[in-house]
Amino acid sequence: MKRRQGWLFFILFLFTLSVYLLINYPLQLGLDLKGGSQLTLQIIKEEGKVTRDELEAVNSVIDKRVNNLGVSESNLQTLGGDQLILELPGEQNPLVASRVLGKTALLEFRTQKKGTSTDLKTLQLQRLNIKELIEQYSSAEKSQNDDNFLKVIQDDLKEKEQELNYTSTSKDLYEKLIEIKKYVDKEITNLFIKTDLSGKDLINAGRRQEQTNNNWEVLLTFSNSGGEKFAEITKSIAGTNQLLAIVLDGESISEASVGSQFANTGITGGSATISGNFSAENARELEVQLKGGSLPLPIEIVETNTIGALLGSNNILKSLYAAISGLIFVGIFMIFNYRILGFVSVLSLVLYGFFNLALYSLIPVTLTLPGISGLILSIGMAVDANILIFERIREELYDGNTLTRSIDSGFQRANSSIVDGHITTLLSCFVLFLLGTNFVKGFAATLGIGVLISLFTSLNCSKTILRFFTTYQSLRQKNLYLPRNNFSN
Amino acid sequence: MKYKLELIKNKRKIIGFSTVLILLSLLGIFYSTFNTSYKKPINLGMDFVGGNELRIERVCEEECSNFSPDSVLEKLREISKNKNVLNNIKLQFQNNNKLISIRTPYLSIEESNNLINNLDNIVGPLNYESKDSRLIGPKLGKRLLTNCVTSLLVSLFAISLYITIRFDKKYALFALLALFHDLVIVFGIFSWLGVILSVEVNSLFAVSLLTIAGYSVNDTVVIFDRIRENLKLKNEGYNETIQLSVNESFRRTTFTSITTLFPLLSIILFGSYSLFWFSLALSLGIIVGSYSSILLAPSLLLKDKA
C-alpha cells in the first residue's frame, strides 16, 4: 500500500513539474508554425569529402555573415557533414541572405602587369558599356512592355560578344549580360599579378556614402601587418602607370591608381577605400561578406522554405484541432469499450500528453508539423499498450480471478508484447533520426520520445491510477470492468 | 469452441486475396514505370526531383475574381523576360479562386521572387503572410531519395534482426513477409494514385512507409507472442492453437487500429494540407497492416494437413 501511494505522489509530482515547465519554458516552434525562411546550404568540394575543420570554418563564416546582416534569432545548424541549415524566423525575404551567403568573398589585392595599359583601357570601356546595358535592361524590365528596347540590348550584346571573342552560354538575356560582365572582370583580373595582401589581413569593413554623388564606398581596415603590406604595395606602384586592383572572388571590382605623393612611404594608416559605383545595398552586402571573412569552400543554396506568419499560425490551429479531436475520439472510444478501465486510460493519456510536451521544452525539441503528427500518431501507439493490458485483465476476470489479481497479472502478461512492439517502433525512429532530413528528424524525435514515455505511462501510470481507483469499494465491482454485453470468446 | 475467425478453413482464401492485392500493386508499379511520363515506379514529388512549389492567398474583398489559369500563364509569359522559367509551369486556383498554387521546375531564389512579383501584378494583391514557398535543388532531391531508400533498408534490416533474435526464424520470416506485403500494397496504391490522380510522393511518404513497417511488425509480434505463449500452455493441436490465439488477440488488434486511425482521421479532416497524403498513407498502412497481422501472417504459420 505504501509503495502504491509513493508512485501516486511521484506521478502527481511529475505532472506538476510538467505544468511548471510548460508555463516557464514555452515550446520552441519550427518555422512552419511561426513563419520565416529556412535555407539549406550545400558545401561544394570538387574532390574528396568535406573535413570537419572545413565544415566548422564555413559554419563560423556564415554565422558571422548572418549576424552582420542583422537578422535576429537566426539559427544555424550543420547537417550530414556537408550541409548547413539556416533559419531566419519571421517573414524574411531569403533573397538578401542568398546574395550574401553564396559568395566566397575571397578578397585579393593585385598590381598591374607592365605593358597592359591599352588592354586594360579597352576592357574597362567594355565593362562600362555592359554596365549600361544592364541598367537599361533593368529599366526595360520595370516598364515591362519595351520589347523593342530589349531587342536593341540583345543586338548590342551580340556585338560585345564578337568584340570580346566570347560567347555566353546562359539562356536568359539578363543572365547573359551578367555572364559577360563577369568574363570581363576576370579578363581584367588576368592583367594583374597577385600580391601577398588578401582578405586575411582585414580586421574590419565598413561603408559610407560618397560625398560627391549617391554612390557608396566600402572602407577596409587592415591589421598591423596588413597595413604594412598595403603601404609597401602602394609605394611600389606610386606614380607609375600601374594600377592596384581589388579582386573579389577572381573578379576585379575596382582598379585604382596611386598618386606619386605616396612614392616614399606608400599609403600608410592601415586603411583603404573601394569605390566602385556601389549602391547602398551592394555596399552593405560587400561589407557583410568582408566582415565575415572568406569562405574556405564555395556554397550553394540547395533548398529554401518560406512560410508566411499567418500560414504558420493557421498550421498551429489546425494541428491543435487535429490533436484535440483525435484525443476526444480516442477517449470516447476507450470509455465506451472499457468503462472504468477506459477512464483510467484517458487519465493516463492526458498525463502522457503533458509529459511529452514538457520533455519537448526540456530537451528542447523544436516542434514542426511533421513533429506534431509524430506526437498525434504516438497517442495511438500509447493507447495500444493500454488496450493490450485491458484485454488481458478482462481475460483474467473471465477466468474468475479477483479484481486485484486480474489487474496485477494483466499488467504482467501484457508486458512482453508491449516491450516488443515499442522496440520495433523505436528502431524505425532511431534510423529515421540518424538518416533523415530536418523535417523527418522532427517526426522521428517526437514519435520516439512518445514511444518511450508511453512505456512509462502505460505500464506505470495506468497501473497506479487503477490501483488507486480500486481502493474505493464502490469502484471495485467487477461489472464496471467488463463490457455491457458480456460475451465470451 | 466457436471461433469468430475461421483461419484454418479460410487459409487459401486469405492467401489468395493477399496475392491478388500484391499483384494489383505490382501492376500499378509496372504501369507507372512503363506507361507514364515520369517513368518511375512511383510519381516522385519535388522533394526528390527538385523544383519550386508556391502557394499563396489573394487578398479579396468578398469574392475573389475569376481568372483562368491559361490567361494568367499567358500574361506571365508576356511580362517575364525570362521565358524558360515558364516552361512546364502548373498553375491552379483553389478555394474559390482565393488560393493560387504553382509548380515549376527548379528556380533560383531571384527567379522565384520575380515570379511572385509578376503574379502580384496580374492577379494581386497577394497576402505575403500566407505564403508557402519551397525550392529544392535537383542535387539535393537526389540525395534525399538515396537517404530515404537507405533509411528504409537499414530499418528493415534492424527490424528483421530484432525479431529473428526475439523469435525463431520461421516466425521472423512470416512477420517479415507480412511486413513486405503491407509495404508493397501501400506503395502500389500510391503508384496507382500517381497514375490516376497525379499524386506525388515526398519524403514524408518514406516516413510513412517506415512507420507502417514499425507498426505492422508490432502488430504481428503481439499475435505471435500470444501464439507462442499458448503453444506452451494449451494442449490443443498446433493449428487450433494458432486459430485460438488470433481470436484472442482479435479485439486488441482491431481496437488498437481503430484508436490509431482516430488521430490520423483527425489530421486528414482538420490538419494542415501538407500532412494530408502522409496521414492517408499511414491510415492505409494501418488497415492493411492489421489485416495482414490478424489473417495473413498467422495463416502462413498454419500447417497443411496431409
Interface residues (C-beta under 8 A of the other chain):
Chain A: D32 G35 T40 Q42 E91 N93 P94 L95 S98 E141 Q144 L150 K171 D172 L173 Y174 E175 E300 I301 V302 E303 T304 N305 T306 I307 G308 A309 L310 L311 N314 N315 K318 S319 Y321 A322 A323 S325 G326 L327 F329 V330 F333 M334 N337 L369 P370 S373 I376 L377 I379 G380 M381 V383 D384 I387 L388 E391 E395 S416 S417 D420 G421 H422 I423 T424 T425 L427 S428 C429 F430 V431 L432 L434 L435 G436 T437 F439 V440 F443 A444 L447 N489
Chain B: I56 I79 K81 N82 K83 N84 V85 I109 E110 N113 N127 Y128 E129 S130 K131 D132 S133 R134 L135 I136 G137 K139 L140 L144 N147 T150 S151 V154 S155 A158 I159 Y162 I163 R166 S203 L204 A206 V207 L210 T211 A213 G214 Y215 V217 N218 D219 V221 V222 D225 R226 N247 E248 S249 R251 R252 F255 T256 I258 T259 T260 L261 F262 P263 L264 L265 S266 I267 L269 F270 G271 S272 S274 L275 F278 S279 L282
